[in-house]
Amino acid sequence: MRGLWRAIACCVLVGVLGACQGQQLDVNYATTSGVGSMTASALKLPHGRYTFFSYADPANCVKSIALLDKGGTAIVDDGSQRAAAGPSTSVLSQMVPSMVQQELSSGSYRLKVSANGPGCAWHVEQILNSMLSNEAPLKAATRTKAPNVDVSLGNSSTDFHFQIPVAGIYHVNWMVTPCDHYSGDLVRSGGGSEHLGDGAGVAAPPGTVLGPQGQDGPTFLGAGDWTAKVTTRCFWQIQVSPWVGSLGGGTQGFAP
């Protein structure tokens, strides 16, 4: 009982500064997007635990995400992790947890992104998981309002082009009936492609009707002109719209 009251007293006291030390916050305090290599301006971070999720378009175009301290030393660098994973063109592998629950001392830090070319679009969500001091916690960043994007393409479409006005996390639904060989890609002008999937026909007993299958989830898309390229004689459908709201663990899509 004494321990409970002590914990409550702690929250009341430290709450004046913003939060109890060690309290789970999961605050997305910054989301940085860019194209090509870049080193961001310094940002003062309090002593705490942090998680960075990074996305790339195309999926393997980022060579490393690093966090530099005041002296320019890389405190975190996911380059070796990416190299060990090897190249991939699958949209399912475009998100990388560059650091998870990493303890950072109070100080100034700079985000450094190394890309393999000027057409590499990327997106880094920076999350303060919990405080390890009595400093004031970081505030949540203002999210970008969802753009007006509502794409629906399929077998009957005559125009397979669409526009993504703002880089960010989009809801991409890809469905295909595996009646024969198929392959699907989203291709950005000057920036490579996002591979949705491919496969062969699925054997089925006589009289069985094959239903569509595919994937449905958050996908990072860079800004620009896009084209859906699908090769199949089977039924297929692609839908794209902004991902609005939380993705969990402090990660966020667009604001409504």
N, C-alpha and C positions, 0 to 999 in steps of 0.2 A: 504493500500500500504506500509506504514511504517512497519507494522508487517511482511509483506512478505519479505522485504529487510532485516529485523532483522533476520528472519529465515535463509535466504540465507547466511548472514554473519556468523551465528552460524555454519552452515555446513562447510563453508570455513575454519573457525578457528579450530574447533574441528576435521575436516577431517584430519588434520596433525597427530592427535593422533589415528585416525582409523575410527570414526563414530560420527554422531550427537547423543547427549544424547537423549534417548527415541526413536531413529530410530529403526524400525522393522528390525531385522537382520536374525533371524531364522537360526543360524549357528550351524550345528552339529559338535561340537568341540571334541567329544569323543564318541566312541561306544565300550562298554566293554562286552565281552562274557566270559563265564566260565562254570564250572561244579561243583555242590555242593556249600557249603557256602564259602564266601570269603569277605575279607575287603581289598579294593584297597589302593594304596599309595595315600598320600595327593596331592591335586591339587589346585593351587591358582586360585580363581575365582574372577573376578571383580564384583562390585555392579551392579546388573541387574535382569532381570526376566528370569526364566528358566523353561523348560518343560522336564520331563524325561518320555520316553515311555519304558516299560519293556515287554519282551516276555519270555515265559517259554515253555519247552518241557520236559515232558508232561505239559498240560495247567495249572494244579493246583499244580505244584511241588514247586513253590517259596512261602515261608511263608511271607517274607517281603523284600522290597527294602527301605533302609534308607540312609540318607545323614548325616554324622557326622561332627560337627564343630571341631575346633582345640582342644577343651577340651574333645571331645568324646561324646558330647550331640547330640542326634538325632534331627536335625532341621526339618526333614521330615521323616515319617515312614508310609508306606502304609499297614502295617500289619493288622490294625483294618478294613480297607477298604476291604482287601482280605477275612478276616474272615467273615465279614458281607455278602459278595457276595456268600459265600458257595462254596463247591467243584464243579468242572465242568471238564468234559473230552472233551468238544467240542473244535475243533481247532479254532472256531470263537471267543472264549473267552480267547485265550492265550495272547493277548495284553492287558496290563493294563497301564493307564496313572497315573504313580506313583506320579507325581506332574505336575500342569499345571499353567504356568505364575506365578510361585512362586518367590517372591522377596527374593534375597539372598544378604546379605551385603558382602563387599569385605573381603576375607579371604581364609584360607586353609580348604578344605573339603575332606572327604573320603567317597567313596561309599561302603556301606555294604549290602551284599546280604545274606539272610538266606534261605536255602533250606531244604526240608524235607528228603533229601537223597543224596548220592554221585552220583547217576545217573541223577540228575536234571540238565539239560542244560538250560542256560538263556542268555539273550542278553538285554543290557540297552543302549538306545540311549539318549545322553545328549545334550540338545539344549539350546543355549543362544538366547532367543527371542529378547531382547532389552537391551540396556545399560541405567543405571540410574546414571551414573557418566561420567566424562571426562577421565577415564582410557582407555587404549588401549583395544579394544575388542579381544576376543579369535579368533584364526584362525581355519578354517575348518580342521577337521581331514582328513588324507589320507585314502581313502576308499580301501577296499580289492578288488583286481581284481576278476571278476566273474570266478568261477571254470568251468571246462568243464563237465557240468551235463545236460543231455538231456534224460529224462526218459519218455517212452510212454508204458503204460501197458493196457491190456484189455482182453476181453473174449478169444482171441486166443493166449494169452501169455502162455508160458510154464515155464518161470522163473520169479518169482515175487519179486526177490531181486534186490536191487540197493544200490549204495554207495553215501553218502554225505561226501565229503572230508573236507569241511570247514563249520562250523556253520554260519548261517546267514539267511537272508530273501529270500525265494524262491517263485516262482510263481507256485502254486499248483492248477491244474484244475481237478475237480472231477465231472464226469457226469454219470448218470444212468437213464435208462428208467424204470419208476415205474410200471412195468407190474405185479409185485408180491412183496413179502417181500424182503428187501435188507438191507445190512449193509456193511460199508466200513471203514477200519482203515489203518493207516500207523504205523508200529511197529518198534521201534528202539531197537536193541540188547542191553539188559542191561539197557534200559532207559524208559520203558513204551511205550505208544502209543499216536497217534494223531487221534481222532475220526473224520472221514469225514462226517458221516451222516448215518441215517437209516430211514426206513419207510415201509409202506405197499403199496399194489397195489392201483392204482387210478382207480375208476370206470369211464368208458367212454361209450358213446352210440355206438351201433353196427356200424361197418364200420369206426370208428374213429381210427386214428393212433396216438399212444402216442409217443411224442418226448422225448429225454433225458432232464433231469434237474439236477441241482447240484449247485456247488459253484466254483468261480474262483477268486483268490485273493492272497495277500501276506501272507505267512505262515513261521514262524520261525522253522527251522529244525536244530537239533544238529548234530554234525559230528558223523559218524558211519555207521554201516550196517543197512539197512532198508528193510522191507518186506511189500508188499501190501497184506492185507487180506480182501477179498471181498466175501460176502455170498449172492448170488442171482442167479437166472436162467435168469435174464434180461440182456440186453446190458449194459456194463459199460466201463468206460475209466478213467485212471489217467495219467496226464502229469505233470512232475516236471522239472523246469529249474530255473536258478538264476534270481532273480528280479534285473534288472539293472536300475539305475537312481533313481529319486526322488519318494517318496511316499507322499509328501506334508508336509508343515509345518516344514521343516527342516529335516525330517526323510529321510534316504537314504538307498537304496539297494546297490548292488555291483557296482563297477566301470566297465565300458565296457572293 
